[in-house]
Amino acid sequence: MSEHIVSSYDQDLEDLRRAISEMGGVAEKMMTDATEALVRRDTALAQAVITADKRLDTLQREIEERSVLLIARRQPLAIDLRETISGIRVAGDLERIGDLAKNIAKRVVAIGDQTQPQKIVLGVQHMSDLVQEQLKDVLDAYGTRDVSAAHDVWQRDSAIDALYNSLFRELLTYMMEDPRNISFCTHLLFCAKNVERIGDHTTNIAETIEYLVTGETPAGERPKNDASNYATVQPGAA
């Protein structure tokens, strides 16, 4: 990043980057802990995730305030203006990621006393592991302004959608086979959808990185492969 004549201008931008980095770290931990809480059925850890969301909300407000003040005081142009706008966008996506992780944690609290085969949860765990990798990679790409790495995350989102479709059908099959699974599997379906939506927000951040560096957004339609809205399961399906 180029330096400005007014050193406090550089400090304003650095403070913005630091706040976004902190927010990314909180969001990553919330998602990791929410998944671990689901797998272990750990309601105490789930409650910690729910509490952590307040910190994420506070950071988002601080970033928005910093950005508005920076625009008002410095009247940034070109890359500086794009960085300020991108900061607001990324903070918004990270706040939503925190909300979705909190939603998973709330489901953990709701199903904490239900006993079901652990294999039913493994599909959600695998999907979450992949999305956590996307989140880490896109935050690293934001920190280094790596458009190529951001585009790689952008391309990987369709694989998450395909996995969600498969998991959606699998959970529906469990419910059809035994009505006693309906309550637990319904909560897992919501957890899986929250994970899939976190993947969408990592894709948003990837698009913001390209805008930040080049001033443009990715060409072509975003890769999507979510067919769950019209997915069906035939009786007796495996």
Secondary structure as GFF3:
##gff-version 3
##sequence-region A 1 238
A	DSSP	alpha_helix	7	40	.	.	.	ID=ss1
A	DSSP	alpha_helix	43	74	.	.	.	ID=ss2
A	DSSP	alpha_helix	78	111	.	.	.	ID=ss3
A	DSSP	alpha_helix	119	144	.	.	.	ID=ss4
A	DSSP	alpha_helix	147	177	.	.	.	ID=ss5
A	DSSP	three_ten_helix	179	181	.	.	.	ID=ss6
A	DSSP	alpha_helix	182	214	.	.	.	ID=ss7
A	DSSP	three_ten_helix	228	230	.	.	.	ID=ss8
###
